[in-house]
Amino acid sequence: MKFMLIVHHDEVAFQKITKENREQMLAESIQLTHQLHAAGQYLSASPLHPATTAVIVRVREGKPFVTDGPFIETREQIAGYFLIDARDLNEAISIASRVPGARIGTVEIRPLIEISGLPKE
């Protein structure tokens, strides 16, 4: 079963962490992706640029409306994701607990809906 692990944290607080600690968290995340890959569970992962770089697109009455910034104002922003393959929710929770971002924010776990007819990699 495929799960998206969505990492949320406060971007302002994250920038206050020392550069060394941020680099260590990135190294741990990369190490986790290698562990997941070795176990056949890794599908994809990536940090995201800050929410201030986001662009929102809404289509109303057939016309696209584009606005800058995150969709909603929250204390935590989406910081990155892991796309994994796990046996079940319990295994996904176990993996999410190993994501370094969980120590400074939260990791939301969402099962993917598998749809036939999509292109394969």
Buried (B, 14 or more C-beta within 10 A) or exposed (E): EBBBBBBBBBBEEBEEBEEEEBEEBEEBBEEBBEEBEEEEBBBEBEEBEEBEEBEEEEEEEEEEEEEEEBEEEEEBBBBBBBBBBBEEEEBBBEBBEBBBBBEBBBBBBEEEEEEEEEEEE
